[in-house]
Every structure is written in structure tokens, then in C-alpha cells.
Amino acid sequence: MYSIKNNHNIFPCGDHQRQVSDDDEETEIEETAYDFHDFNIHQAVIKNFLRFLKLYRTCNEAYRAAILQHQDNYIKDRIRRLYCFRFQNINIPVVVDVGSGTGILSIFCAQAGAKRVYAVEDTEIALQAQKVMEANNLSERVIVLHGYVEDVGINKKVDVIVSDWMDQLLLYNYENMLGSVLTARDRLLKPNGLIMPSSATLYIAPVTLPDRYSSKIDFWRNVYGIDMSAMVPWAIQDAYEDPCVEKIKSENLLALPQVVKRVDCYTINIKELESFKSIFEFQCLTRATFHGFAFWFDVEFSGPVTSPADSNAPPLQSSSNHPTTSGQKRKRDDPIEAIVLSTAPDKPPTHWEQMVVYLNNPIDVEQGHKIEGSVTWTPNQEEDGPNVHIRLEYKSGHRSFVREAVMR
């Protein structure tokens, strides 16, 4: 058993809700085997931050820069900035970090001046996160809660929600983190509160990747002078049946990217993510072989929508807790000043890289050639965990194709 004496910061939620309380004198947590797949994900994220520390707006550095950008208005203790003798009325901002992992974003918030941060993490990494807080003398300010944000008992409204919820395909991963962020928004966020990141955009573009395709597929056409092309269908299925995480470059793009989905974290309803379809029409910029479709995303760290006439107006929300006022003209923080984290091929590399859905059969295209069609995204809940079903319907010349893939 793992015992925390006189510490109220971390506990498992189990199947019932637990309230954050100062009455628990001892909380015991059964030590279980670590999920090293989960651990490796956190390690990759941290290494990514260390590797690109000098690249502003990349991965965790973008989060850190955004936190610092918004610290005065949303995060920092206001006692030092208000000349007021009625201290009982001074607001002490509260931050919740959804899916906090190792707690690095929670620490960034504490370093930016937050006096209370709830680091919510449902995996066993929460146990180590608690030790991280203790090692950095932050256990009094950063409260690690072991459980889902839907279940933990945070009994006060919060000023800021921060979360690294993005997957390679942006919206769907095995944790369904964005759904948890939206739940936290509807249940916990104060009117005019801050969400980081505030919005996200998913892109698609046709790509040519001859070297990678050749190394895995064309290899079988001539093996030591032996025609083994009968293996090609098997090789395609084995290598490219599911979406592949790849490092692509700008020169791999056959056409300018187009938007698949825009997500405004202040306004979007969870039902809008259940399934969606996007139409595309590309015009090829060069003569090449069309090998597949690439996906990537960017996220922006902006403040909430406010009315020019009323700086205290609540954010424009689609939930019942944050009603929409259609008659007001609203604006968001100046987007020129917003920090943007991008996983685009022409941006500094990240641990997300890009996602490619390869075609079953590559197509030779000429400059000016049109590729048109649609992409449909549908999340599913399978026995082995959640996934997203991707259906690409596209036409090249006078031929029509359908490509289906599952991201697990």
C-alpha cells in the first residue's frame, strides 16, 4: 500500500465521487503496476519540451508562453495588483489542469503565480506527479487529484482550464480528453474564464511520399531479381491499413491544405464532435505520384469572447451554463497577439508529427490536376477501446475511390 500521511492532495476516485476535503487525515492508495505505454507518452512529451526549449511556440514551450501571457489577467494572485483593504473580497484565481500527466503544465501555472491549481490525472502517473510537486515544494499549491475530471469533487468554480488534450488526429484519442475539457468547462469554468488552448484547426492535404512508399511496397517487386509482386497487396495492408504517424515536409504536399474542422473550446458542444463530414477540392501544384492524405493541426491560445460594451460579459458558450447572447457583437483577444502551436510540415517538428492515410493504389497526377471529395470522421467505442473511423471518398480524373481507415 502507498500511504500519504497528513496529505489531502491525491486520491483515487473509484466508482463514486470524492470531495476535496481537509478532513482526510490519511489517504491510502494501492500501488499497482505502471502502464509503461502511458509513461512513455509522458516521457516523449517532456523530451520534446527539452529538445525544443529554444523554439518559441513549440509544444510545452507554447503552453508556457501562453500561461505567462495570460498570467496578469487570469492566473496571478490579485492581492499585489489591487489597492484594497477588503481582502476578503479579493479573488484568488483557481486553475484546473485536465489530464495533467506529470504535472508540468500545473507547475507552469504555479510558477506564473497561481495559488491554487488542481492537477487532475486518471492514470497511475498521478502518484509520481504528487512526488514531483513535493520535490519542488509545490504540494500546498498544486493539488493532485487521481481520477477523472468528471468524477473528482472540485467544489468551487475555476478561472482557468488548461489541458494538453490533442492527439495526432487532434480530436480523438484513447482518453477522449477534449470531452473531459468540455465537461470541465460546463461544470467548473467561471463566466469569462480562460481555456488553454482556446481553439484548434484540423487540416488535410494530398501528399507524395515516393521514398517511403518504395521502401515498404516497391521492395517486393524485385527481391534479388525475383518477382515477388504477389506480396504487394499484403505489404500494403500490413504497412498502411491504419493511419501512419509520419514526418512530412512542405515539398511532400501536392496542393495547398484545406480545413477539415475548426474547434472553438469556448463554444463547441460535445455533440458536434460525434461525427462530421468535410468537403475538399485540391488542385495539384506539380506533377508527381499521389500516395495519400496528410492531416495535421494547430491550436491557438486566446482569451474568451467578450462584448466591447461590457468587458465583464460572459463568454459566448453553447452550454446551458454559458448561454449565448445573439444580439451582442462580440470579439476575442487580438489574434495577432495570440500564441499558436502548429504541427504543420513547415513548422518546427513536434512529437505529434503528422498523420498520413495512404491510398491502396497510388495515382499519378499532373500539375493542375483536381482531387475532390470528402472526409467523414466517426468516433466508435469498441471492446478494445475507443477509435475513430475515417472514410475518404475522392475522385481523380474520371475515377472514384473510397478509402477507409481506423485510428486506434
N, C-alpha and C positions, 0 to 999 in steps of 0.2 A: 504494500500500500504506500502511496505517496501522500505524506501528511504536510499540511501547511499550518503551522501553529500561529494563532492570533492573526491570521491574514484572511481578509474577506474578498480578495480581488479575483479569485478564479475558482470556478466550479463547473461540473458537468450539469447539463440541464435535464438529461434523460428524456422521458416522455411527458414531463409536466413542466410548467413554468415555475422558475425560481425568481424571487425578487432580490434585487441588490439591497443588501441589508448590513447594518453594523452590529447585528445581534449574534451572528455566527462566530463562535469562538474558535472553532476548528473545522476545517473542511478537508475531507479525505477523498483522494482521487485514486482509483485503482490504476496502477501502472500497466499499460498494455504495450504490445509490440508496435513500433513505429511503422507508419506507412512510408516506406522509403521512396516510393514514387512521388508522393506528396512532398517529402523532404527535398528531393532532387529538383522539383519545380521551384521551391523557395530558394534553393541554392543557386539555380540558374538566374533567378531574378536579382539576387544580391550581387552575383558575379557580373551581371550585366551592368548594374549601377557602378561597380568599382571600375570596370573596363572603360566605361564611357563617362566617367566623372567630369571630364573637361568638356564634354559636348552638351551644351545648354539645351534644354528642352528634349532630352532623350531619356525615356524610361523614368526611373525613380528620380533622376535629377529634374525632370519636368514637374513631377509632383512636388518636389522640394521647392522649386522656384515658384510654383503656383501657391503653395502654402504661405511662403514668405510674402508673395504679392498681396494676398488677402488677409494677412495677419492683423493689420491695424483695424480693419472693418469688421472682422468676423471671429478671430481666434484669440487675440491677445487680451489679457485681463484689462478691463477698462478703468480700474481704480487709478492708475497712473495718468490717465488721459482726461479724467473728469474732475473738475474742481467742485466738489460737492461734499457736504458734511453728512448727508443722509446715506451713509454707506450701506444700509440695509436694502436700499433700492437699486444699488449698482449691479448691473448684470455681469455675471461671471460666465463667459461663453463655455458651452459644452460641445465636445466633438465625439462622434461615433465613427469608428473605423470598421467597416463591414468586410468580413473576410480578411482579418488583419495579418494572418500568417505569422511571420517572425516579429511583427510589430514595428517595422521600420517606419511606416507612414505615421503611426501613432507617436513615435519618438520625434519625427519631424515636427508634428503639431505641438508637442510639448516644448521642443526647442524654440518654436515660434512664439511661445508664451501661453499656451493653453494650460489652464489649471486643472481641468478635468477632461480626460479622454477615456472613452470606453472602447477597448480593443476586443472586438467580437470575432472569435475563431472557433469553428466547429470541429477541427481535426486535433490530433494529439500534439501538434506543433504548439498549441496554446500553452502546454506545460513548459516548453522551453522558452516561449515568449515571456512568461512570468519571470523566469530566471534572468532573461535579458533585461527586463525592467529593474529587477533588483540589482543587477550588476552595474546599472547606470543610474542608480539612486532615483528611479522614477516610479517606483511601485505605489507611492502615495498619490501620484497624479495620473498615472495610466492604469486603469482598472481592466485587467484581462478577464474576459468572460468566455468560458468554454461552452460553446453551444451555438445554435443558430440565432440570428438576429430576430427571427420570427418568434423565438421561444424565450430568450433571456429577458429578465424583468427590469428593463431600464424604465424607471418610473418618473422620468422628467423629460421635458422637451429639449431638443438639442438645436444648436445654432449651425452646426456643420456636419455634413456626411461626406466622408472620404472613402474611396474604395478603388482597388485595382481589380476591376471585375472583367476586363476584356480577355477574350480568347482569340486564337489565331483567326477565327471567322467572326470575331467581335462579339456576337450576341449569345452564343450558346456554348457552354462547356458542361463538364460533369457536375459542376457545383451550382449552376444556374444563378450565378452571382448577381446579375442585373436584376432579376426578380426580387432578390433579397434587398437590394438597394432601393427599389421602388416601394417595397413594403416598409422599409425604414423611413422613407420619405413621407409616406401617407400616415404612419403612426406616430412618428417622433419629431419630424422637422418643424421648427417654428415657421410661421409666416415670414417670408422674405429671407429664409435661411439659405445657406450656401451648399451646393453639391459639387464635389470634385471627383471626376471630371463632370462638366455640365452638359456636354453634348458629344455625339460621336457620329461619324460618317463612314459607311462601308462602300468600297469601290470595286469595280470589276474592269478587266481589260483582257483582250486576247493576247497571247504571248507565243513566241517562238523560242524553243529550247533544244536546238538540234544536238548539242554535245551530250546533254543528259539523256535525251531520248535514245541516242545512238549507243551510249554505254550500257543501257539496260535492255534495249529491244533489238536494235540492229546487230548487236553482237551475235545473236543466234543465226543470222542469215549466212554467216561464213565462219565456222569454227574449225581452224586448222585446215581450211579448204573443204570442209564438209558442210553440205547444205542442211542446216538444222532449223530452217524457217518454220517447220511444223510446230516448233516450240514458241513461236512469236505470240499466238493468242494467249497461251498460258503465261508467258512473261509479262504481257500487258496487264492481264488480270491480277497477277501477283504484285506487280510493281505499282500499278496506277488505278486499281479498282477504287480505292478510297482517296480522298484529297491528300495531297502531299505538302508538307512544310518545305519550302524551298527558299533559296536566296536568289532572287532575280534582280536584274539591273535594268536601267532605263532602256538600253539597247535591245532588251528582250521584248519590249512592248511593240505590238503590231499596230496599235491605234491609241488615241487618247482615252484615258479612263472615263468611266461614267459612274454615276451614283446608283447604288443598289438600295440603300436605306439610310435615312437620317434619323437619329435618335436624340430627342431633347429630354434630358433626365428630369427637368422640372415639370414637363407637361405630359409625357407619354404615359399611356395606360398599358398595363401588362397584357391586356387582351390584344393590343396592336402587334404584339410580338409572337402571337400564337402561330401565325402563318402569314406570309406576304409574298407578293409577286412583283417583279420589276421588269420593265421592257427596255431593251437596249438595241442600238443600231450603231455599228462601228464602220469606219472607213479606213482600210489599211493604208499605212503610210509608206510601206515598202514591199518589195517582192520577197517572200520568204515562205517557210512552212509553218502553218498554224498548228501548234501542238496542244493548246489547251487554254483555259481561262484562269487568270490570276486574280486573287482577292487580297485586299489589304484595307487598312482603316486609319483614321486619325481621330483624336479626341481633343476637345477644347476645354479650357478651364476658365469659364466666365462666371460672373455673378448672376443673380436671378433677374428676371424681367421685372421692371418697376415702371410706374407711371411718372412722366415728367412733372405732373402737377402734385404728386404725392409720393415722396421718397419712402414713406412707410407703408405703401400699398403692398398687399400680399402678392407673392409670385403667381404667375399665370399657371394654374395647375388643372389637370383633368380629373383629379380625385375629388371625392366628396369633402375631404378635409381642406382642400385648397380650391375653392370654386373659381371659375373663370368669369371675368367681367368683360363682356364682349364690347361694351360701349367705350372703353378707355383705350387710348392709344398708348402702347407700352413699348419700352425699349430695354435692351440688355446693355451690360457694360460694353464700352467701345471695343469691338472685335479686333481692332488694330493692336490693342494692348493685351489681348488675351494670349496666354501661353498655349501653344499647340504641340501635341505629341503625335508624330506621324510615323507610320510603318511603311510609307511609300518606298518604291525601289530607288528613288533618287535622294532619299534621306539617309542619315546615319543609321547603320544597322541596329536592330534590337533583337531581343530573344524571341519576339513573335515572328520575325521574318515575314514571309508572305505564304499564302496558301494557293496551291495550284490544283485544279481539276483537269487532268489530262483527257484528251479525246481518245476514243477507242481506235480511231484511224485518223492520222494527221492529214491535213488538207493543204495543198499548195495554193497560195494566193498571190495575186498581182497587186501592184500599187493601185489604190483607188477601189479595190475590191470591197464589197459590202458584206458584213456579217451581222445579221439581225436575228432577234429572237427574244427570249425571256428567261428569267431565272426565278424559280419558286423555292422558298425556304419553309420547311415544316418541321418543327421540333417533335420528337417522339420520346415516349418513356418506355424503354424496353426492359426485359428482365436483367440484362447485364448493365443497365444504367441508361441515362438519357443520351440522345444523339440528335443530329439534325439531318434531315433528308433534303438533298439538293437536287432539283430537277432543272436541267438546262435543255431548252428547246431552241434550236438555232437553224438558220438557213444560210447556205453558202452557195451562191450561184442559183442553180435550179434544183438543188438537192437539199432535203430537210433531214435533220438529225435530232435524236434525243439522247442525252447523256444523264444518267442518274448516279449519284454517289451519296455515301453516308459518312458524316463526320462523327466519330465516336470519341 
